[in-house]
């Protein structure tokens, strides 16, 4: 048996504003279900096959749920906790930077809309990729991933591990 990850939900006290943020920063389609309570963010496109062609598998979606009433739940009033986590470790969302985009553009767009830059210009040798991160205005940590390629040219200004 193989179980399949279909999407990940992130909390926000204002799902409409969070959906607008992600639509503007990444160009994703905002699909309210319903407006203000739950928004499905649809990045579009398909996962790629090893040969570079599109597969039949659609890219994952991100859901944005209202923190004070996470749906679905059997109790229409929701359950505790009803606030966004403020401290400690939380799940992180990793996004692959498209070939037609840059970390600089994404970080600039996110910060202009209230995000906080966490770091930039890091090379992670374990998975051979460049990464950068920001925290959205609702406290969710987004890590941007860039492919380093077969023989990466790592700038001297990058941190490494």
Number of C-alpha atoms within 10 A of each C-alpha: 3 4 5 6 8 10 13 13 16 23 23 26 19 17 24 20 14 24 27 17 21 22 16 16 18 18 14 19 18 21 14 17 13 10 12 18 20 27 25 22 25 20 18 13 13 14 15 14 11 8 7 8 10 13 14 11 11 15 16 17 18 20 21 27 26 22 24 19 21 23 16 10 10 8 10 10 11 15 14 10 11 14 13 16 14 10 7 5 8 11 10 13 15 14 14 14 18 12 8 5 12 12 20 12 11 19 22 13 17 22 16 11 16 13 21 17 17 13 13 18 17 19 23 15 12 7 9 16 18 24 24 21 24 21 19 20 17 20 18 20 22 19 20 21 21 20 16 17 10 7 7 13 8 15 10 8 8 13 14 12 7
